[in-house]
């Protein structure tokens, strides 16, 4: 298959595809092992998630002679996409976990340490063991940090009683165990933050799959979703599905009806809003977010807590020679999703290869598709195509769009299968 951001096409039943420009795979060439020291053609990538691992592998294809070092503390990556299915008991957590052996085989040096500092002037990354990595170009994929100062009463220690599960792993398993332990007839309360945050449709997919679990295993229970906004991604599709599948079981409370949580009492499992309070048997609190800590350490985060970038190269607007990808980036119309991170990584890798050769990067279109499961056999999606315009990433008008509203169940079943196929394809491409 062709490399780059414009290869392949997504097809959906009974719907004309408008998504061109997906790089579905690349052939990779090995390079020399990493050695600490100055290297005029060395690229360091911080973070081994969808953005960082994708960028390292794509860069290996675009620039075979460049030394690439991926800095990632963990030896295994736990993916957020499909982790809502783990919470609902539909999937095992180990199905979400991936290693880095494939990247190592391609000559990408994997350093399992934490990056704790960046000196943009000296072009150096400092690791938690004191080692210094020098770079010609740096790619920072910080992911997100949760703002534990945003909701009075909810701090990091509160996550053991009221998990966020917005970083997949132990918190995912904890929320699953709490749902299993809850008696039939209990109340589950979710708290959803205002924009921006990781994976805009994610809370509503989670609500759907928790509702599915309650409907099939604890039918006398109820789920209340407290939302700090009045509108959300794929809202008409979600609400129609909730009415069809979970009427009387799932209640969505928007901002204008008292959905914003203003305080939390962990001891009593109570979420307080301007309109009243809700006591939960199981509480899932998704707090507001910002770019991960390394973004601030590198000087690439602005006062919003997120990272402004050049939409053609993903180079930071605050620090030269540093590129920012994925959830941390201020990417205009492009949402914070794994698919988006993968798409951005390929465009960024191509741009870095051109910059290292002294060439001007060519602007490219990017694509994103977000699949959501309402039930195991009921899927919906939204897609978009984006291009650099006026210093931001803007929608290509007439491209993309959401799943159609009135379709037979077989269409929703196909979309659910497409979602699982997408996950298998992207994880194979990124992690081997």
C-alpha positions as CSV (number, residue, x, y, z in Angstrom):
1,X,0.0,0.0,0.0
2,X,1.1,3.6,-0.5
3,X,2.6,5.5,2.3
4,X,1.7,9.0,3.4
5,X,-1.6,10.5,4.4
6,X,-3.3,9.9,1.1
7,X,-3.6,6.1,0.5
8,X,-6.7,4.1,0.7
9,X,-10.4,4.6,1.1
10,X,-12.9,3.8,3.9
11,X,-16.1,2.2,2.6
12,X,-19.3,2.0,4.5
13,X,-22.5,0.2,3.4
14,X,-24.9,2.3,1.4
15,X,-22.8,5.4,1.9
16,X,-20.4,7.1,-0.5
17,X,-17.0,7.2,1.0
18,X,-15.3,10.6,1.0
19,X,-12.3,9.7,3.1
20,X,-9.3,9.6,1.0
21,X,-5.7,9.9,2.2
22,X,-5.3,7.2,4.8
23,X,-1.9,5.5,5.0
24,X,-2.8,2.0,5.9
25,X,0.7,0.6,6.0
26,X,4.3,1.2,5.2
27,X,7.4,-0.8,4.5
28,X,10.1,-0.1,7.0
29,X,13.9,-0.1,6.8
30,X,16.2,-0.6,9.8
31,X,18.8,2.0,10.9
32,X,21.9,1.9,13.1
33,X,21.4,1.5,16.9
34,X,21.0,4.5,19.1
35,X,24.1,5.9,20.9
36,X,24.0,8.8,23.3
37,X,25.6,11.9,22.0
38,X,25.2,14.7,19.4
39,X,23.5,13.6,16.2
40,X,22.6,16.1,13.5
41,X,20.1,13.7,12.0
42,X,18.6,12.3,15.1
43,X,14.8,12.5,15.9
44,X,13.7,11.9,19.4
45,X,10.0,11.0,20.0
46,X,8.6,11.3,23.5
47,X,5.6,9.0,24.1
48,X,4.7,5.6,22.7
49,X,1.0,5.8,22.2
50,X,-0.9,6.0,18.9
51,X,0.8,9.3,18.0
52,X,4.3,8.6,19.0
53,X,4.6,5.1,17.8
54,X,2.9,5.9,14.5
55,X,5.3,8.9,14.0
56,X,8.4,6.8,14.7
57,X,7.4,4.0,12.3
58,X,6.3,6.4,9.5
59,X,9.5,8.4,9.9
60,X,11.6,5.2,9.5
61,X,9.9,4.8,6.1
62,X,10.3,8.4,5.0
63,X,13.8,8.9,6.3
64,X,15.6,5.5,6.4
65,X,19.0,7.0,7.3
66,X,17.8,9.1,10.3
67,X,18.4,7.8,13.8
68,X,15.1,7.6,15.7
69,X,14.8,7.2,19.5
70,X,11.4,6.6,21.1
71,X,11.2,7.5,24.8
72,X,8.4,5.6,26.6
73,X,8.3,4.7,30.3
74,X,6.0,1.7,30.0
75,X,7.0,-1.5,28.3
76,X,3.4,-2.1,27.2
77,X,0.8,0.4,25.9
78,X,-2.8,0.1,27.0
79,X,-5.1,1.5,24.3
80,X,-8.1,3.7,25.2
81,X,-10.2,2.8,22.1
82,X,-12.4,-0.2,23.0
83,X,-11.6,0.2,26.7
84,X,-15.2,1.1,27.3
85,X,-16.0,-2.5,26.2
86,X,-13.7,-3.7,29.0
87,X,-15.7,-1.6,31.5
88,X,-18.9,-3.2,30.2
89,X,-17.5,-6.8,30.5
90,X,-17.4,-7.3,26.7
91,X,-13.6,-7.5,26.4
92,X,-10.5,-8.4,28.4
93,X,-8.1,-5.7,29.4
94,X,-5.1,-7.7,28.0
95,X,-6.7,-7.3,24.5
96,X,-6.0,-3.6,24.9
97,X,-2.2,-4.0,25.5
98,X,0.6,-3.8,23.0
99,X,4.4,-3.9,23.1
100,X,7.2,-2.3,21.1
101,X,9.1,-5.3,19.7
102,X,8.1,-4.5,16.1
103,X,9.5,-1.0,16.4
104,X,12.8,-2.3,17.8
105,X,13.1,-4.7,14.9
106,X,12.9,-1.8,12.5
107,X,15.9,-0.1,14.1
108,X,13.9,2.3,16.3
109,X,15.7,2.6,19.6
110,X,13.2,2.2,22.5
111,X,14.3,3.9,25.7
112,X,12.0,2.8,28.6
113,X,12.5,5.9,30.8
114,X,10.5,8.9,31.6
115,X,11.3,12.2,29.9
116,X,11.4,14.9,32.6
117,X,12.8,17.9,30.9
118,X,13.6,19.5,27.5
119,X,16.1,22.2,26.7
120,X,14.8,23.7,23.4
121,X,17.9,25.9,22.9
122,X,20.4,23.1,23.4
123,X,18.0,20.6,21.7
124,X,18.3,18.1,24.6
125,X,15.9,15.8,26.4
126,X,16.6,14.9,30.0
127,X,15.5,11.5,31.3
128,X,14.7,10.4,34.8
129,X,18.0,8.5,35.1
130,X,20.0,11.6,34.3
131,X,20.7,10.7,30.7
132,X,20.7,13.4,28.0
133,X,19.4,12.8,24.5
134,X,20.3,15.3,21.8
135,X,18.1,15.8,18.8
136,X,17.8,17.6,15.5
137,X,14.0,17.4,15.7
138,X,11.9,16.5,18.7
139,X,8.4,15.0,18.6
140,X,6.4,15.4,21.8
141,X,3.2,13.3,22.2
142,X,2.2,14.2,25.8
143,X,-1.3,12.7,25.8
144,X,-3.4,14.2,28.6
145,X,-3.1,15.0,32.3
146,X,-6.3,15.2,34.4
147,X,-7.0,18.5,36.1
148,X,-7.5,17.4,39.7
149,X,-7.8,21.0,40.8
150,X,-10.9,21.6,38.6
151,X,-13.7,20.1,40.7
152,X,-13.7,20.8,44.5
153,X,-13.5,17.6,46.5
154,X,-12.1,15.5,43.6
155,X,-8.3,15.0,43.8
156,X,-6.1,12.2,42.7
157,X,-6.7,10.2,45.9
158,X,-10.4,10.2,45.1
159,X,-9.9,8.2,42.0
160,X,-9.6,5.0,44.1
161,X,-13.2,5.4,45.2
162,X,-14.6,7.3,42.1
163,X,-12.5,6.3,39.1
164,X,-12.1,8.4,36.0
165,X,-10.9,5.5,33.8
166,X,-9.9,8.1,31.2
167,X,-6.4,6.7,31.0
168,X,-6.8,3.0,30.2
169,X,-5.4,0.4,32.6
170,X,-5.8,0.0,36.3
171,X,-8.7,2.6,36.4
172,X,-10.5,0.7,33.6
173,X,-10.3,-2.5,35.6
174,X,-11.4,-0.7,38.9
175,X,-14.5,0.7,37.3
176,X,-15.4,-2.7,35.9
177,X,-15.0,-4.3,39.3
178,X,-17.2,-1.6,40.9
179,X,-20.0,-2.2,38.4
180,X,-19.8,-6.0,39.0
181,X,-20.0,-5.5,42.8
182,X,-22.9,-3.1,42.7
183,X,-26.3,-4.6,43.7
184,X,-29.1,-4.7,41.2
185,X,-31.1,-1.5,41.7
186,X,-28.1,0.6,42.2
187,X,-27.4,4.0,40.7
188,X,-24.4,4.7,38.4
189,X,-23.5,8.4,38.0
190,X,-21.1,9.7,35.3
191,X,-19.7,13.2,35.2
192,X,-18.6,14.6,31.8
193,X,-16.4,17.7,31.4
194,X,-16.8,20.7,29.1
195,X,-14.7,20.7,25.9
196,X,-11.9,20.2,25.0
197,X,-11.1,16.7,26.2
198,X,-9.8,13.4,24.9
199,X,-12.2,11.6,22.6
200,X,-15.4,13.7,22.4
201,X,-17.8,10.8,21.8
202,X,-16.0,8.6,24.4
203,X,-18.2,9.4,27.4
204,X,-21.4,8.7,25.5
205,X,-20.1,5.4,24.2
206,X,-19.2,4.6,27.8
207,X,-22.6,5.5,29.0
208,X,-24.2,3.3,26.3
209,X,-22.1,0.3,27.1
210,X,-22.6,0.7,30.9
211,X,-26.3,0.9,30.1
212,X,-26.1,-2.3,28.1
213,X,-24.4,-4.0,31.0
214,X,-27.1,-2.8,33.4
215,X,-29.9,-3.8,31.0
216,X,-28.6,-7.3,30.6
217,X,-27.2,-8.0,34.1
218,X,-28.8,-5.5,36.6
219,X,-32.0,-4.3,35.0
220,X,-33.4,-2.6,38.1
221,X,-30.4,-0.2,38.1
222,X,-30.1,3.3,36.6
223,X,-27.4,5.4,34.9
224,X,-27.4,9.2,35.2
225,X,-25.0,11.2,33.0
226,X,-24.2,14.7,34.3
227,X,-22.8,16.7,31.4
228,X,-21.1,20.2,31.6
229,X,-22.4,21.0,28.1
230,X,-25.6,21.0,26.1
231,X,-24.4,19.4,22.9
232,X,-21.9,16.6,22.0
233,X,-20.6,14.6,19.1
234,X,-23.1,12.4,17.3
235,X,-25.8,13.5,19.7
236,X,-28.8,12.8,17.5
237,X,-27.5,9.3,16.9
238,X,-26.8,8.6,20.5
239,X,-30.1,9.9,21.7
240,X,-32.1,8.0,19.2
241,X,-30.3,4.8,20.2
242,X,-30.7,5.5,23.9
243,X,-34.5,5.9,23.4
244,X,-34.6,2.7,21.4
245,X,-32.4,0.6,23.6
246,X,-32.2,2.1,27.1
247,X,-35.4,4.1,27.7
248,X,-36.0,4.6,31.4
249,X,-32.5,3.3,32.2
250,X,-30.2,6.0,31.0
251,X,-30.8,9.7,31.9
252,X,-28.7,12.4,30.3
253,X,-28.6,15.7,32.2
254,X,-27.2,18.6,30.1
255,X,-25.6,21.8,31.4
256,X,-28.8,23.9,31.1
257,X,-30.7,21.4,33.3
258,X,-28.0,21.2,36.0
259,X,-25.5,18.8,34.5
260,X,-22.3,20.6,35.5
261,X,-20.8,19.1,38.6
262,X,-19.6,21.8,41.0
263,X,-18.4,19.8,44.0
264,X,-17.9,16.2,45.0
265,X,-18.2,14.5,48.4
266,X,-16.1,11.4,48.1
267,X,-17.1,10.0,51.5
268,X,-20.8,9.9,50.6
269,X,-20.3,9.2,46.9
270,X,-22.2,12.4,46.1
271,X,-21.9,14.7,43.1
272,X,-23.2,18.2,43.6
273,X,-24.6,20.4,40.8
274,X,-26.1,23.9,40.8
275,X,-29.6,22.2,40.6
276,X,-29.1,19.6,43.3
277,X,-27.1,16.5,44.2
278,X,-26.8,12.9,43.1
279,X,-25.7,10.1,45.3
280,X,-24.0,7.2,43.4
281,X,-23.5,3.6,44.2
282,X,-20.8,3.7,41.5
283,X,-19.4,7.1,40.3
284,X,-17.3,7.6,37.2
285,X,-15.9,11.1,37.2
286,X,-14.2,12.3,34.1
287,X,-12.5,15.6,35.1
288,X,-11.3,18.4,32.8
289,X,-8.0,17.8,31.1
290,X,-4.8,19.5,29.7
291,X,-1.7,18.4,27.8
292,X,0.5,16.0,29.7
293,X,3.2,17.4,32.0
294,X,6.1,17.1,29.5
295,X,4.4,19.7,27.3
296,X,4.9,22.3,29.9
297,X,8.4,21.1,30.6
298,X,9.2,21.5,26.9
299,X,7.6,25.0,26.8
300,X,5.1,24.0,24.1
301,X,1.9,24.4,26.1
302,X,0.2,27.8,26.3
303,X,-2.1,29.3,29.0
304,X,-5.0,27.1,27.9
305,X,-2.9,24.0,29.0
306,X,-2.9,22.8,25.4
307,X,-0.3,23.1,22.6
308,X,-0.6,25.5,19.6
309,X,0.9,24.0,16.4
310,X,1.5,24.8,12.7
311,X,-1.2,22.7,11.0
312,X,1.0,21.7,8.1
313,X,4.0,20.4,10.0
314,X,2.7,20.1,13.6
315,X,5.7,22.1,14.7
316,X,5.1,24.0,17.9
317,X,4.3,27.7,17.6
318,X,6.1,28.3,20.8
319,X,9.4,26.3,20.3
320,X,11.2,25.7,17.1
321,X,12.3,22.2,16.1
322,X,9.7,20.6,18.4
323,X,6.5,19.0,17.0
324,X,3.4,18.2,19.0
325,X,1.0,15.4,18.1
326,X,-2.2,13.8,19.4
327,X,-4.5,14.8,22.2
328,X,-2.2,17.6,23.4
329,X,-2.2,19.6,20.2
330,X,-4.6,22.4,19.5
331,X,-5.7,21.0,16.1
332,X,-8.6,23.2,15.2
333,X,-11.6,21.2,13.9
334,X,-9.8,17.9,14.2
335,X,-10.9,16.1,17.3
336,X,-8.7,14.4,19.9
337,X,-8.8,10.7,18.9
338,X,-6.5,7.8,18.2
339,X,-7.4,7.9,14.5
340,X,-6.5,11.6,14.4
341,X,-3.2,11.0,16.3
342,X,-2.3,8.3,13.7
343,X,-3.2,10.6,10.8
344,X,-1.3,13.5,12.3
345,X,1.8,11.4,13.0
346,X,2.2,10.4,9.3
347,X,1.9,14.0,8.1
348,X,4.3,15.1,10.7
349,X,6.8,12.4,9.9
350,X,6.7,13.3,6.2
351,X,7.2,17.0,7.1
352,X,10.2,16.2,9.4
353,X,11.8,14.1,6.7
354,X,11.5,17.0,4.2
355,X,12.8,19.5,6.8
356,X,15.8,17.4,7.5
357,X,16.6,17.3,3.8
358,X,16.2,21.1,3.6
359,X,13.0,20.9,1.7
360,X,9.7,22.8,2.3
361,X,7.0,20.5,3.6
362,X,3.9,20.1,1.4
363,X,0.6,20.7,3.0
364,X,-1.6,17.6,3.2
365,X,-5.1,16.7,4.0
366,X,-5.8,14.6,7.2
367,X,-8.7,12.3,8.0
368,X,-10.4,11.1,11.1
369,X,-13.1,8.6,11.9
370,X,-14.6,8.0,15.3
371,X,-16.5,4.8,15.8
372,X,-18.8,4.4,18.9
373,X,-20.5,1.3,20.1
374,X,-24.0,1.7,21.6
375,X,-24.3,-2.0,22.2
376,X,-22.0,-4.9,21.1
377,X,-23.8,-5.2,17.8
378,X,-24.8,-1.5,17.3
379,X,-22.3,0.9,16.0
380,X,-22.3,4.5,14.8
381,X,-19.5,6.7,13.4
382,X,-18.6,10.2,12.4
383,X,-15.8,11.1,9.9
384,X,-14.1,14.2,8.7
385,X,-11.4,15.5,6.4
386,X,-9.2,18.4,7.4
387,X,-6.7,20.8,5.8
388,X,-4.5,23.7,6.9
389,X,-6.4,27.0,6.6
390,X,-5.7,30.4,8.3
391,X,-3.2,28.8,10.7
392,X,-5.6,26.0,11.9
393,X,-6.9,22.7,10.7
394,X,-10.3,23.3,9.1
395,X,-13.0,20.9,7.9
396,X,-13.2,20.2,4.2
397,X,-16.8,21.1,3.5
398,X,-18.9,18.3,2.1
399,X,-16.4,15.6,3.2
400,X,-17.1,13.1,6.0
401,X,-20.3,13.2,8.0
402,X,-22.1,11.0,10.5
403,X,-23.8,7.7,10.1
404,X,-27.3,8.1,8.6
405,X,-30.2,8.4,11.0
406,X,-32.8,6.0,9.7
407,X,-31.3,2.7,8.7
408,X,-32.0,-1.0,9.4
409,X,-30.3,-2.7,12.3
410,X,-28.1,-4.6,9.8
411,X,-26.4,-1.2,9.0
412,X,-25.6,-0.6,12.7
413,X,-24.3,-4.2,13.0
414,X,-22.0,-3.6,10.1
415,X,-20.7,-0.4,11.7
416,X,-20.0,-2.3,14.9
417,X,-18.0,-4.8,12.9
418,X,-16.2,-2.0,11.1
419,X,-15.2,-0.5,14.5
420,X,-13.6,-3.7,15.6
421,X,-11.8,-4.2,12.2
422,X,-10.5,-0.6,12.5
423,X,-9.1,-1.3,15.9
424,X,-7.4,-4.4,14.7
425,X,-6.0,-2.7,11.7
426,X,-4.6,0.4,13.4
427,X,-3.1,-1.5,16.3
428,X,-1.4,-3.9,13.9
429,X,-0.1,-0.9,11.9
430,X,1.2,1.0,14.9
431,X,2.5,-1.8,17.2
432,X,3.1,-4.6,14.7
